[in-house]
Amino acid sequence: MTSAADIPASQAAAMNSIAKIQDDAGIANDPLKTATGVYVTIHGHFYQPPRENPYLNTVERQASAAPFHDWNERIHHECYRPNAFARVLNGQGEVIEIVNNYEYLSFNIGATLMSWLERYDVETYQRILEADRKSCDRLNGHGNAVAQVYNHIILPLANERDKHTQIRWGKEDFRSRFGRDPEGMWLAETAVDYPSLEALVAQGIKFIILAPSQAERCRVIPNQENHDPQWHEVGGSQIDPTRPYRCFLADGQYIDIFFYDGPISRDMGFNDVLNNAENFASRIGLAVRGDHRPSQLISVATDGETFGHHKGGTEKCVAYALTQEFPQRNWTVTNFAHYLSINQPTWEVVLKPVTAWSCSHGVDRWQDDCGCGGGGLWHQQWRRPLRDALDWLRDELSKVYEGTGRQFFEDPWAARDEYIQVVRDRSPANVENFLERHCVTALSPAEQIDALRLLEMQRHALLMYTSCGWFFDELSRPEGTQILRYAARALELAGEVSGVQLEDGFLLILAQAQSNVEYFRTGDEIYRQLVLSAQVSFEQIAAHYAISSLFTNYPPQERVHCYDAHQLDYQLQHMGSLTLAVGQLRLVSEITWESTHLVFTVLHLGGWDFHCCIQPFAGRRAYSQLKDKLFDTLKQASAAHTIMAMTQLFGDNAFSLQNLFAEERHRIMQLLSQETLTRVDQLYTQVYRDNYGVLMAFHRDELPVPKELQVAAEIALSNRCLTSIKALEQESSEADKGTNHLAELEAVATEANHLRCQLNIPEAKETLEQLILRSLWQLLHETNPETLEGDIQRIGRLIELGNQLNLGLSLARCQEFYFNFLQTRLVPQCQFAVQAQLVLDTDNASNATEEEISWDTRQLRRLLQLGQKLTVDVSLWLSKLP
């Protein structure tokens, strides 16, 4: 054998040269390392505006999103989660692959949406983070995720300080989630001007994505061979979007820009190109240039919500296109950062002065009556006064912040820039660490509260510029109301921390905003009707807690939205139809650390009548005397006397059921209605039983059934079904696993279908889906060969029951769970079984007997057949099993 030492130096050098040539050839032929061929980037701008109540830091129920809790939840169900688990189906509609679309899409997800996802569905949230990591691995360290200006502010309309803070917050939010610095940033509505570009460059952003209509002219970047190349006017969306461009700023600085393909992007949003992957690829193929250039990038951009929300099911088309259709055409799926790393711009571009992708008048959609966003009879004359009012308020709040903030912070504006670290993590240790870094001296508890109030004031001053407030055609819409609520919270905080009252001046300007709704007339009236009514005080939190305590057994410490509620004392007594509770409560804001110590009493007079009073805690002796007086009065069993005593001790200000936050109010209303509804259900059930034979006769003879009898049957069977499904859910016996209840539900389904009843059982859908998922988890994690057949049959019965009850079951999570089990556990087991059978067939020695292999094969076959019930394609392995 020849060693390296035996090779002559000249020969070794020649071999190294050959190896280098081979390596270089490999790199040259690798489209991930050298720009070669056609590249495709599909960018999704995923975004939802901040919807949280500024006082509760919680998204409240939105009736228009029904049957979901709110629009975030609805769009998540239709778009965000489906894209994390996008199905690729065969011709029979069976799942053959589950794709994480975020692994192949270029995407930005707004910080406000990511915060909600992190709380609401951590599994989807983690899939998004994992997708970026995997794209980094695939694309030489360049991830798919792009940062976003923090809360979707129109950057050209922001002052310089807000520009920088919005970019810094967007960067820090991105870094804290994805574990890396962003290379690019998505601008809200792609709104841009040159001062915004300078701010982006100052914060280290390398590239942005714009619409082709935003370019004015371009040319080849001057070089030694061509000192003054010709400029090309491209103001009519004529720029070539297949290459990156460099935009030069002052002092030789620059930022790189990608222009997405406008016609294809519009077709994705408004035509049918996403109906199937072949159509989509064919449409993109029309943009490929046949001029023999070494490489070109076909990039498109659209609202990420297009993939599943605006166009139902299109995440499946995207999944197939990105993983199958594009690669089959030898197109490389990439992202902007990766393409920029292998193909630096050779052209430069000059932008139009101030532009956005959704307004043909620059950025007037967010400040003037330009007509964009209208289309009906309504005007948008309110836009300019709204902008003026908020700009005035921003400037006044800046004075408060600078003047008062210097008492606490070494550099108030640097503290604001880093406050995003507290917004991301409000743990006491992190907040204390932040204050130690930025404060001029150690702060007293009261000073800490004021410092946090100031920072929150500035946070709301930024949130009040969220672009959605101007986007549509009326100020009183939820989007306009929401930004006014942020303004109101900022006003309130300014008054609390400095005593400065700015509301009158703000309303004076806002009164010039003319509403299209006659009821409101002007912006100041919208503020009074829809904004002030949504403000929440400590007393309201306490009243909410007090009334709810009659129906909830609260522990000593409980979280109520963004408040910690410490129950220091609580006593409840019943007297006839009256119920009285008295207690002490300490409330602490998680946001500003404000706290208060309150005393409450609440009297339930029966039915819907509640009388609740709140006052500050005045000492143990006063509290003890108050409590004794109230309970002594209750002994008289007189509602009037008890209310008089409450008024005497607490004053005239009282709270009722109407003062509860909507969701808790609705829960209590349902509880209070339950007794009446139970009696009605019993009545209808009796009518149904007494007239069952009559109903059958009507159906047998194909006669119209009297409405009263049909309604009685539907209510009775719905109630019977819900009772049985709750019993099935709570069944704890491992012996029969709720078999009796399952049989009862099957009988109800048969009876309802026979009588053509439309059952009203919306609760049953989620319950049955959870039961199926739980049963599947137990089966796959705790597989028992002795009960396997019965366990699989039970899951099948549950699925069939959902079909019989017309529940429209979603088996998505079951499919995802089973598909992962199939890939990681079943397929290796099937491979082993097939190989073991080959060993037996060739009479070779084996530790496994034919009987053992046969038993394993039967078990595997049953588990694969379970996949068929879940509409997962398992045909390949079923056909291979011996």
C-alpha positions, -999 to +999 in steps of 0.1 A: +000+000+000+013+035-009+012+061+018+010+098+014+047+101+022+056+079-008+039+103-033+063+128-050+055+164-043+048+171-080+024+143-082+007+153-050+003+189-063-012+175-095-037+154-075-046+184-054-053+204-085-075+177-099-094+174-066-098+212-066-111+212-102-136+184-092-147+203-061-151+235-081-171+216-107-193+202-080-199+237-066-205+250-101-231+223-106-247+229-072-275+255-075-274+260-038-238+272-040-236+289-074-264+308-091-273+284-119-307+279-135-342+290-124-349+298-087-384+302-072-393+321-040-429+322-027-432+348+000-461+348+024-467+380+045-485+365+075-499+391+098-528+399+121-531+433+139-529+435+176-564+427+189-558+425+227-578+447+250-552+473+261-563+468+297-565+430+298-538+421+273-563+395+261-581+390+228-618+391+237-645+371+219-654+385+184-689+375+173-681+380+136-655+352+138-681+325+150-680+296+155-644+305+166-636+327+196-619+355+175-604+361+141-569+351+151-583+317+161-604+313+130-576+322+106-552+300+126-576+271+120-579+278+083-544+289+075-515+290+101-518+254+114-528+239+080-496+253+065-475+238+093-491+204+085-500+207+048-514+176+032-502+160-001-530+137-012-533+109-037-562+104-061-583+088-035-579+118-011-556+099+012-526+115+029-493+105+013-471+132+029-474+160+055-453+190+046-443+220+068-448+247+042-429+272+063-398+251+055-400+260+018-419+293+018-401+326+024-422+342+051-426+369+076-449+366+106-458+398+124-446+400+160-481+405+173-493+373+155-463+353+167-470+364+203-505+351+199-494+318+183-469+312+211-497+314+236-524+297+217-508+268+198-472+261+208-470+231+184-476+253+153-453+279+168-425+254+172-431+240+137-425+276+124-393+279+143-382+244+132-389+253+096-365+282+097-338+261+113-342+234+086-342+260+058-310+274+073-295+239+071-306+235+035-297+269+022-262+274+036-273+293+067-299+315+052-333+309+068-367+315+053-380+338+080-379+375+074-384+401+101-412+427+101-416+463+112-429+456+147-466+464+147-472+471+110-467+509+112-465+529+079-428+537+081-427+568+058-453+585+080-435+578+113-410+603+128-374+593+128-374+581+164-404+558+159-388+544+127-358+532+145-378+518+175-401+499+152-372+484+133-353+476+165-383+460+181-390+440+150-353+428+150-353+419+187-386+401+185-372+381+156-339+373+173-356+362+205-377+336+186-355+324+157-321+326+175-304+346+147-303+382+133-327+388+104-311+395+071-343+411+055-373+429+068-408+432+055-422+467+055-459+472+064-478+475+030-442+477+015-445+514+023-411+530+018-391+562+014-354+570+015-353+581+052-369+547+060-342+530+039-315+549+059-331+537+091-331+501+079-294+502+069-285+518+103-301+488+120-282+463+098-310+452+075-295+438+042-326+436+020-363+444+016-390+432-008-411+457-028-437+458-055-425+465-091-446+497-092-423+512-066-392+514-088-385+545-109-354+537-129-326+512-129-292+505-146-262+483-145-239+492-116-210+513-130-177+494-132-143+497-147-155+487-182-187+508-181-184+540-161-218+556-169-243+530-180-277+541-193-306+545-170-338+527-179-371+542-169-393+515-153-419+536-134-448+517-149-440+484-132-416+476-160-386+466-139-372+431-144-381+412-112-359+382-119-328+398-104-318+416-072-310+453-072-288+476-051-302+509-039-275+534-030-280+559-002-258+587+011-222+581+021-219+550-002-243+530+020-268+507+003-296+482+007-305+454-017-341+451-030-361+423-045-392+432-066-418+405-066-435+395-099-466+417-098-489+398-123-483+364-108-488+377-073-521+393-083-532+361-099-524+342-067-547+365-047-575+371-072-575+343-098-575+305-097-538+298-102-537+281-068-564+256-077-537+230-084-500+228-084-496+222-121-516+254-129-495+273-104-462+260-119-474+267-154-482+303-145-448+308-129-432+292-159-445+320-181-422+344-162-391+324-169-369+343-193-353+325-222-324+348-227-298+323-215-287+343-185-269+320-159-297+323-133-329+340-126-353+343-097-390+341-101-404+356-068-440+362-059-454+377-027-489+378-012-508+378+021-499+345+038-536+342+047-542+335+010-530+300+016-560+285+033-580+314+046-588+336+016-586+305-006-596+273+013-573+243+010-547+261-012-520+251+013-521+217-003-514+232-037-485+251-022-471+220-005-472+199-037-458+227-058-428+234-035-418+198-028-428+180-061-439+202-090-410+228-089-382+203-084-396+181-113-390+212-135-355+215-121-364+248-104-346+254-071-368+265-042-350+292-023-354+323-003-343+359-008-313+358+016-299+326+000-303+339-035-286+371-026-257+352-011-249+334-044-260+363-068-249+397-057-267+426-075-252+438-107-279+464-112-289+494-092-323+510-087-338+544-078-371+543-061-401+566-064-401+591-035-429+576-013-448+544-022-467+514-010-481+483-026-518+489-018-521+526-026-516+542-060-513+577-043-481+570-023-491+565+013-523+587+013-544+557+022-531+562+057-536+599+059-560+613+033-593+607+015-576+592-015-603+567-024-582+536-018-601+512+004-635+526-005-654+515-035-688+524-021-706+555-012-685+562+020-658+588+021-625+586+040-623+623+051-618+611+086-583+598+078-564+632+080-579+643+113-572+609+128-536+611+116-533+647+129-548+638+163-524+608+168-494+629+157-503+656+181-508+630+209-475+613+200-456+646+203-472+655+236-465+621+250-429+624+240-426+656+261-441+637+291-418+608+285-386+628+282-395+652+310-405+626+335-384+597+321-351+615+329-360+611+366-356+574+361-337+565+330-301+574+320-313+576+284-352+573+281-351+566+244-325+539+247-347+524+274-377+525+251-357+508+223-348+479+246-382+477+263-391+450+237-371+427+259-396+432+287-426+429+263-412+395+254-405+384+289-424+400+318-410+378+345-401+398+376-364+389+374-362+401+338-380+433+345-357+440+375-327+433+354-339+457+327-346+485+353-311+480+368-295+484+334-313+516+325-322+535+356-300+562+371-303+548+406-321+521+425-358+528+423-384+526+451-414+504+444-435+535+436-408+547+412-406+513+395-443+515+388-440+550+373-411+539+352-431+509+338-461+532+333-440+555+311-427+526+290-462+512+286-474+547+276-448+546+248-457+511+238-493+521+233-482+552+215-465+529+189-495+505+188-519+533+180-502+537+146-510+502+134-518+506+098-552+487+098-568+517+115-568+536+082-570+508+058-607+505+053-635+531+047-648+539+082-633+550+115-658+532+137-649+497+123-631+475+148-597+484+134-601+521+139-617+516+173-587+494+183-561+521+176-582+547+195-582+523+225-544+522+224-544+560+223-568+561+253-546+539+273-516+560+265-535+591+276-545+575+308-510+564+317-497+599+309-521+613+334-513+587+361-476+592+359-473+629+354-507+644+360-508+659+325-543+657+310-542+655+273-576+640+265-595+673+258-568+684+233-568+650+216-606+650+212-607+686+199-587+674+168-605+641+166-638+659+165-629+670+129-630+634+117-663+629+100-678+594+104-699+578+076-722+565+103-749+590+113-751+576+149-715+586+156-712+616+133-676+625+144-645+608+158-648+622+193-682+606+196-668+573+184-642+577+211-668+583+238-692+555+226-667+527+217-635+535+234-642+549+269-668+522+274-640+496+270-617+510+297-611+488+327-604+499+362-591+479+392-626+481+406-641+464+375-615+436+378-625+432+414-663+432+406-656+406+379-638+385+405-665+389+431-695+380+410-676+351+393-666+338+428-702+328+434-698+302+405-661+295+407-641+281+436-611+304+433-577+293+448-558+318+471-540+331+440-555+333+406-547+350+373-574+372+359-562+382+325-530+402+331-537+406+369-527+385+398-556+382+422-546+373+457-576+363+478-568+375+514-602+366+529-635+352+516-667+343+533-700+332+516-734+326+532-769+316+519-802+327+533-832+315+514-829+326+478-802+352+488-764+345+486-739+370+500-701+370+497-677+393+513-639+393+507-606+410+506-586+411+473-552+423+464-548+429+426-513+433+410-508+442+373-483+420+356-477+448+331-470+479+353-467+463+388-495+486+401-514+470+429-544+477+450-560+462+481-598+462+479-629+449+498-658+436+479-693+423+486-717+407+462-753+398+467-771+374+444-808+379+446-816+350+424-819+347+387-801+375+368-800+400+397-766+408+413-756+437+434-718+442+439-699+469+457-662+477+459-641+499+482-605+503+492-593+482+522-594+505+552-578+482+578-586+449+595-609+464+622-630+483+596-632+452+574-642+430+603-670+454+613-682+457+577-683+420+573-702+415+606-727+442+597-735+427+563-739+391+575-761+403+604-783+421+580-785+390+557-801+371+586-832+391+581-836+374+547-845+408+532-829+417+499-840+454+504-823+456+538-792+439+526-788+463+497-795+492+520-767+481+542-743+476+513-751+511+500-746+526+535-712+509+538-699+512+502-718+541+487-741+542+456-717+529+430-726+493+423-718+467+397-741+441+382-739+411+359-736+435+329-703+448+343-686+414+339-663+409+310-683+394+281-671+358+282-675+354+319-709+370+317-720+346+290-707+317+310-727+327+341-758+334+319-756+299+307-753+285+342-783+306+353-803+293+324-794+257+329-822+249+354-849+264+331-834+246+300-833+213+319-871+217+327-878+225+290-857+196+278-877+173+301-909+186+288-899+181+252-886+146+260-920+137+274-938+150+244-914+130+222-919+098+241-957+102+242-959+108+205-932+085+192-957+062+174-974+092+158-940+105+145-932+071+131-966+070+113-960+104+097-926+093+084-938+059+073-965+075+052-942+102+039-965+129+053-952+163+066-945+160+103-961+186+125-934+211+134-941+209+171-935+171+171-904+174+150-889+200+172-897+179+203-879+149+187-848+170+178-845+186+212-850+153+230-825+134+209-800+163+211-802+163+248-799+125+250-769+126+227-751+153+247-758+134+280-743+102+266-713+118+250-704+135+283-707+102+300-685+086+274-659+113+279-658+109+316-658+071+315-629+059+335-634+021+335-607+004+315-628-027+313-655-015+289-640+019+279-675+034+277-688+007+254-724+010+268-723+048+262-710+043+227-737+019+219-763+043+232-749+071+210-750+048+180-787+041+188-794+078+191-777+084+157-798+057+141-830+070+156-822+106+146-814+096+110-846+075+108-867+105+120-847+130+098-838+150+128-813+179+127-795+175+160-782+207+176-750+194+193-721+217+184-703+206+217-702+170+205-678+177+176-649+188+197-656+162+224-656+134+199-625+146+182-607+147+215-619+112+223-606+098+191-573+115+195-569+103+231-579+067+221-554+068+192-526+081+214-532+053+240-534+027+213-501+037+196-482+044+228-495+016+249-501-011+222-515-042+238-516-072+214-544-088+234-568-058+231-555-044+198-584-056+176-610-042+200-591-009+205-589-003+167-626-013+163-636+013+189-617+041+171-635+031+139-668+032+157-661+066+171-653+079+136-684+063+121-705+078+149-693+113+140-703+106+104-738+093+115-743+124+136-732+146+107-707+164+129-682+171+102-653+157+123-618+170+117-593+141+120-564+164+111-546+160+144-552+123+144-537+121+109-507+141+119-501+119+149-506+087+130-485+098+101-456+106+124-460+072+140-462+055+106-429+071+095-409+066+127-423+033+140-445+014+116-424+016+085-392+003+102-412-025+117-427-033+083-393-033+067-380-057+095-410-080+089-405-082+052-367-089+056-374-115+083-399-133+059-372-133+032-348-150+057-374-177+064-382-181+028-345-189+020-343-214+050-314-194+066-309-194+103-330-170+122-338-162+158-374-155+149-398-184+143-424-184+116-451-182+143-435-151+158-432-133+125-468-142+116-480-127+149-460-095+143-474-093+107-510-096+119-504-068+144-488-046+118-515-052+093-542-041+119-522-009+126-519-002+089-556-008+084-562+018+111-544+043+088-570+036+061-597+046+086-578+079+091-575+083+053-537+079+053-522+061+023-507+029+037-512+008+005-475+003-002-468-014+031-500-033+032-490-048-002-455-056+010-464-074+042-462-112+039 
